[in-house]
Amino acid sequence: MNNKVGLQYDTNFAGGDPFWYIDTCSSEVGFEIVYRPEEIRANDRVMEQLKKAFMQPFGLPSNQYRFEPTFWRIYWDRGDLPLSLLRQCEKAMDGVASANGILVKQNGTAIQIRPLDYLREEIKKQ
């Protein structure tokens, strides 16, 4: 007999997280995801670890990311955006920061709908 009650998410899709996503409703748009960390004060080795941790969950080629001191961008051109990727990214960055004894202060994240042509142009610039 099953006594479960309440709300239960099917977490088989996203590695244990609920499968929430932003639906593009169009094949002609994607997303520019902008993380706004405070300028990170760390040596080159730690910065590379943070960038790798940041990129890994999204699984995009390296030219689909841009790193500036206070804006880290992702150019998502793969349709619907699974929000669990954002959580995985933040968990990975937290792990690197904690392991290296530094604080990475996040000032917000913006998800902006962009035409695919815009995203392709930004990717070409990399």
C-alpha positions in Angstrom: 0.0 0.0 0.0 1.3 3.5 -0.9 0.7 6.1 1.7 2.4 9.1 -0.1 0.4 12.3 -0.2 1.1 15.8 -1.4 3.2 17.1 -4.3 5.9 14.9 -5.7 8.2 15.9 -8.7 9.3 13.4 -11.3 13.0 14.0 -10.9 14.2 11.4 -13.5 14.9 14.1 -16.1 17.3 16.4 -14.4 19.6 14.4 -12.2 17.4 14.7 -9.1 16.1 18.2 -9.6 12.5 19.0 -10.7 12.4 19.4 -14.5 11.6 23.2 -14.8 12.5 24.9 -18.0 11.9 28.1 -19.9 10.0 27.3 -23.1 11.1 29.2 -26.1 7.9 28.6 -28.1 10.0 29.2 -31.2 12.9 27.7 -32.9 14.2 31.2 -33.8 15.2 32.3 -30.3 17.5 31.2 -27.6 18.8 32.8 -24.4 21.7 34.9 -23.2 22.3 34.0 -19.5 24.2 36.7 -17.6 25.7 35.9 -14.2 26.8 39.0 -12.3 29.5 38.1 -9.8 31.5 40.7 -8.0 35.0 40.8 -9.3 36.6 37.6 -8.1 40.0 37.9 -6.4 41.7 34.6 -7.0 44.8 33.2 -8.7 44.8 32.0 -12.3 44.5 28.3 -11.3 41.4 28.9 -9.2 39.9 31.2 -11.8 40.3 28.4 -14.4 38.6 26.0 -12.0 35.7 28.4 -11.5 35.2 28.9 -15.2 35.3 25.1 -15.9 32.8 24.5 -13.1 30.6 27.3 -14.5 30.7 25.9 -18.1 30.4 22.2 -17.4 26.7 21.8 -16.6 25.6 23.6 -19.9 27.8 21.3 -22.1 28.3 24.0 -24.8 31.5 24.7 -26.8 33.9 27.1 -25.1 33.0 29.8 -27.7 29.5 30.1 -26.2 30.7 31.7 -23.0 32.2 35.1 -22.3 34.0 36.0 -19.2 34.4 39.6 -18.1 35.3 40.7 -14.6 31.7 41.2 -13.5 29.6 39.6 -16.2 29.9 35.9 -17.1 27.7 35.1 -20.1 26.3 32.0 -21.7 24.9 31.9 -25.2 22.2 29.2 -25.2 21.1 28.3 -28.7 19.6 24.8 -28.0 15.9 25.6 -27.5 14.2 25.2 -24.2 16.4 26.0 -21.2 16.4 23.5 -18.3 16.6 25.7 -15.2 18.2 22.8 -13.3 21.4 23.7 -15.2 21.6 27.0 -13.4 21.4 25.2 -10.1 24.1 22.7 -11.1 26.3 25.6 -12.2 26.0 27.4 -8.9 26.6 24.2 -6.9 29.7 23.5 -8.9 31.0 27.1 -8.5 30.3 26.9 -4.7 32.3 23.7 -4.5 35.3 25.3 -6.1 35.1 28.4 -4.0 34.7 26.4 -0.8 37.6 24.1 -1.6 39.8 27.1 -2.3 38.7 29.2 0.7 37.4 32.1 -1.3 34.1 33.9 -1.5 32.4 34.4 -4.8 29.6 36.9 -4.4 26.8 36.6 -6.9 24.9 39.8 -7.6 22.2 38.3 -9.7 21.4 36.3 -12.8 19.5 37.5 -15.9 18.0 35.2 -18.5 17.3 37.2 -21.7 15.5 35.9 -24.7 17.5 36.6 -27.8 17.1 35.9 -31.5 19.3 33.1 -32.8 21.0 35.5 -35.2 22.1 37.7 -32.3 23.4 34.7 -30.4 25.3 33.5 -33.5 26.9 36.9 -33.9 28.1 36.9 -30.3 29.4 33.4 -30.6 31.4 34.4 -33.7 33.1 37.2 -31.7 34.7 34.7 -29.3 
